[in-house]
Amino acid sequence: MSPGAPAPQAGSSVLMGFVHRRRRGAELFLLVLALAVGVGGYAAVGLGVQGKVPPDIIGYGGWLAALMVGAHVVVRLVAPYADPVLLPVVAALNGLGLAVIHRIDLTEQTDFARQQLTWMTLGVVLFAGTLVLLRDHRVLARFTYTCGLLAIVLLLLPMAPVVGRTINGARIWINVGPFSFQPGEVAKVLLVVAFAGYLVLHRDALALAGRRVLFVDLPRGRDLGPIVAMWLVSLGILVFQKDLGSSLLFFGLFLLMLYVATERPGWLVVGALLFSAGAVAGYHLFGHVRVRVDTWLHPFEYYNNPDGADSFQLVEGLFGLAYGGLIGRGFGDGDPTRVPYAESDFIMASIGEELGLTGIIAVLLLYGIVVERALRTALISRDGFGKLMATGLASIFGLQLFVVVGGVTRLIPLTGLTTSFLSYGGSSLVASWVIVALLLRISDQARRPVPGLEPVDETAQAEEATQVIKVGRS
Amino acid sequence: MNKPIRTVSIFFMLLFLALMINATYYQFVAAGSLDDRPENRRVKEAAYSSERGAILVGRTPIAESTAVDDEYKFLRSYKSPFLYAPVTGYFSFGSSSGIESSQNQVLSGDDPRLFIGNLVDLLSNNAPKGGSVQLTLDPDAQRAAYDGLAALGDGVEGSVVAIEPSTGKILAMVSLPTFDPNNLATHDFAARDETYQRLLKDKSEPLLNRAIQKRLFPGSTFKVVTAAAALESGKYDGPDDVVPGGDTFQLPQTSGASGLVDNEGRTCPAEGLTLRRAMEQSCNTTFAQLAIEVGSEGMLRQAEKFGFNSDYLDDLDGQVRSVFPSELTPPEVGQSGFGQFEVQATPLQMAMVAAAIANKGVVMRPYIVDEVQQADFDAEQTQPEELSRAISEDTARTLTDVLVSTVDEGTAEPAQIEDVEVAGKTGTAQRGVAGEPPYGWFISFAPASDADVAVAVMIEEAPGQEIAGGRLGGPIAKAVMEAILQ
């Protein structure tokens, strides 16, 4: 494909005259910086905790470099116009996560970092596989209902008697051979596809009908079906799997995509009301919800509380953050392993303690960039399905990060979710890499120059047709 | 769909902003109060696991942190533990005493005076290290005091304090019985708790620093204060002025044996008795009458000028005030004149009385922290500070003269040192309980003309010994003074 732009065509889309640059060189440069974060972090952990650079730094650094360069080469070959910032940013987060997990390993005598590197390898392989096999994201629109069904099966799977497992009170795991796997991590990707496929078809019906109450366009009663169904699914996850975080994530995800698809803030009002009702009912009906809220409101009263509701983890995490202060204690000089699950759910507390507020803000900014680039991809995507999918995938990262970091830092009640790319946990890491692959695919499609005038691409024509209808509305 | 996508991106921006503000709150705004919460073992353990500065006597560390291979990384260890325990105190997880407690900011490295050193540590990437505390103690004097007191036998309870009169530097501070702070600093917390409970229950109170935390009747050593008050009143002028005397003295407003003061067999003629002679013979009848002459008000004023009824020791926590009561009736004043009734003094206080006379009447604030140091440079040296002028220079000269005679010719003979003029006074205070042995006291300073050291010895219990201030306390005071004068 030639990078040279075709001559501007009068009467066509405004994007016709502008061609995105590939910027693969920039991506490579940023990847080198990301590699420096990963390898530098690993070396700093060795120096801080053991007083010497880890002996396997060459092998480790080489492996990390190979993964990043491999991912870069695949992008260069099959998605040359993809967003150049996303891959380096998530690679840096993944590298930092590995270093912090390794730091916890050294104190706890565990081997999580090695396992995480294995998962990262699998994640990058699936990342490459996704990009190679899926040349056009719109293909996925064909599998709307298949994806939806599969997602529901995966969500129900942990409830099944033989394969399902309860870990730390949440029944969200299944046994796959020797491994435990969280099918919910895959389900959220499938749900984004299903939502995007469904909404892009039904958005007009959902958007146009309805009446106006107090400056807000409320939808018709009969169109409430999907949102009520999704609400029930979320509540089901909350009640039967005791997984507050996933429940919140799925419902929030659906609500945001519905709002983007219909451009009707009324849906947000309906959703917020439903969510509030569910939350209040959940608080009064279910002990595990009440415990989370009570320990959030009064953490110090429940510190080391012997009867059930214990805020030990939350409070120790806060103490860790306070102890870290502005610049942190430095690797090895903090005491992050006082906090249970310092390498997974509470990895942000570990970062806050040893890398300080500086480290926390840096990580939040990196996630901010991920969400921003994903939403930018949604903005410039040329098809509704792509826009909705990119919005959904961005929302997964944004909501998940808010729920888990907000929980750890006592902004909202604590719920169990992983911090994408940072936390120890294979299912989440692999799923996150696939999400990035999907985002890169959508952005490659969006940034790619529009093919020449003649002959006009079939799909592009279909898009043009859609645009005409839209113009009539807005 | 672009408009709602933009709205969604603003929504996420607000969420991220909320996370950042919240993190800033916990890591910056509220960090200090979280660190100080009682539940926060992280900070306590970190303090306990860091390399604490040493406590030094001379050039020798008497308490230091040694690296050990356990979760707390450093173990506090004490050389000559029994000798210095009342001063150093102990440092344990969650509790400490003595210098370890009062100078904790310096030893842990949190003291603002150590800022430069901490900055250097931070920039050079060294683990932060506490500052060290240099004590004023003289190792030879401390050893002499300890050995002298311990030589009185098992079960001895007492204390010795030595001061440099011109500065207030504490040269020796010994208290018996004592304890081994190593057993409280141990990382074996179960053994530590057991030791601590045993020490707490021990009736001889080994955790008490008697030098500053035990006040007793000063007995005849208080006659020095009474003499000072009489001289300051202007009624008496020199060592050979005639003072009241008599073999017995009936306290005013009393009748019978309980109000009758005698001299326990020492000769104190009613006519022509000089102040010098009265002090040499430690005449109770004389000082009862002098105190009554000065009056309740005057005695109180004089005692307070020496430091009674006040706090003056900043370097160690828990100094108890020595007491001189106010608004006494004449018979009470009479008894107070020879250190009975409700007059009570700590060994440090009596050392300060001796030191004030030696320092031409000026009381210096006693201090035990000579210098705060970090790594290679001294952060701060303590400057001597004048606390008050207790007596005029003339009065000081007269009292010195009288006290020298008391050592040369009188009851304080055991403190004589060859070729050195020593001033001193004994004390043997009745407990006021029939059948109980008295407390022994001894105060002295030398050389009398320009003293380098003032000493107070207090013996509370010495099982198997007949307690008399001069006989038991004198040789100890002498040994301590010799250790300094050498």
Chai-1 contact restraints between the chains, C-beta under 6 A:
chainA,res_idxA,chainB,res_idxB,connection_type,confidence,min_distance_angstrom,max_distance_angstrom,comment,restraint_id
A,L256,B,V8,contact,1.0,0.0,6.0,A-B,restraint_1
A,Y259,B,P4,contact,1.0,0.0,6.0,A-B,restraint_2
A,V260,B,M1,contact,1.0,0.0,6.0,A-B,restraint_3
A,V260,B,P4,contact,1.0,0.0,6.0,A-B,restraint_4
A,V260,B,I5,contact,1.0,0.0,6.0,A-B,restraint_5
A,E263,B,P4,contact,1.0,0.0,6.0,A-B,restraint_6
A,Y303,B,E39,contact,1.0,0.0,6.0,A-B,restraint_7
A,L318,B,Y26,contact,1.0,0.0,6.0,A-B,restraint_8
A,F319,B,L34,contact,1.0,0.0,6.0,A-B,restraint_9
A,F319,B,N40,contact,1.0,0.0,6.0,A-B,restraint_10
A,F319,B,R42,contact,1.0,0.0,6.0,A-B,restraint_11
A,L321,B,Y26,contact,1.0,0.0,6.0,A-B,restraint_12
A,L321,B,Q27,contact,1.0,0.0,6.0,A-B,restraint_13
A,A322,B,A31,contact,1.0,0.0,6.0,A-B,restraint_14
A,A322,B,L34,contact,1.0,0.0,6.0,A-B,restraint_15
A,A322,B,D35,contact,1.0,0.0,6.0,A-B,restraint_16
A,Y323,B,R42,contact,1.0,0.0,6.0,A-B,restraint_17
A,G325,B,Q27,contact,1.0,0.0,6.0,A-B,restraint_18
A,G325,B,A31,contact,1.0,0.0,6.0,A-B,restraint_19
A,L326,B,F28,contact,1.0,0.0,6.0,A-B,restraint_20
A,D335,B,R42,contact,1.0,0.0,6.0,A-B,restraint_21
A,R338,B,R42,contact,1.0,0.0,6.0,A-B,restraint_22
A,L357,B,Q27,contact,1.0,0.0,6.0,A-B,restraint_23
A,I360,B,A23,contact,1.0,0.0,6.0,A-B,restraint_24
A,I361,B,M20,contact,1.0,0.0,6.0,A-B,restraint_25
A,L364,B,F16,contact,1.0,0.0,6.0,A-B,restraint_26
A,L364,B,L19,contact,1.0,0.0,6.0,A-B,restraint_27
A,L364,B,M20,contact,1.0,0.0,6.0,A-B,restraint_28
A,G368,B,F16,contact,1.0,0.0,6.0,A-B,restraint_29
A,V371,B,F12,contact,1.0,0.0,6.0,A-B,restraint_30
A,L375,B,I5,contact,1.0,0.0,6.0,A-B,restraint_31
A,L375,B,S9,contact,1.0,0.0,6.0,A-B,restraint_32
A,A378,B,I5,contact,1.0,0.0,6.0,A-B,restraint_33
A,L379,B,N2,contact,1.0,0.0,6.0,A-B,restraint_34
A,L379,B,I5,contact,1.0,0.0,6.0,A-B,restraint_35
A,K387,B,M1,contact,1.0,0.0,6.0,A-B,restraint_36
A,T391,B,I5,contact,1.0,0.0,6.0,A-B,restraint_37
A,G398,B,F12,contact,1.0,0.0,6.0,A-B,restraint_38
A,F402,B,L15,contact,1.0,0.0,6.0,A-B,restraint_39
A,V405,B,L19,contact,1.0,0.0,6.0,A-B,restraint_40
A,T409,B,N22,contact,1.0,0.0,6.0,A-B,restraint_41
A,T409,B,A23,contact,1.0,0.0,6.0,A-B,restraint_42
A,L411,B,N22,contact,1.0,0.0,6.0,A-B,restraint_43
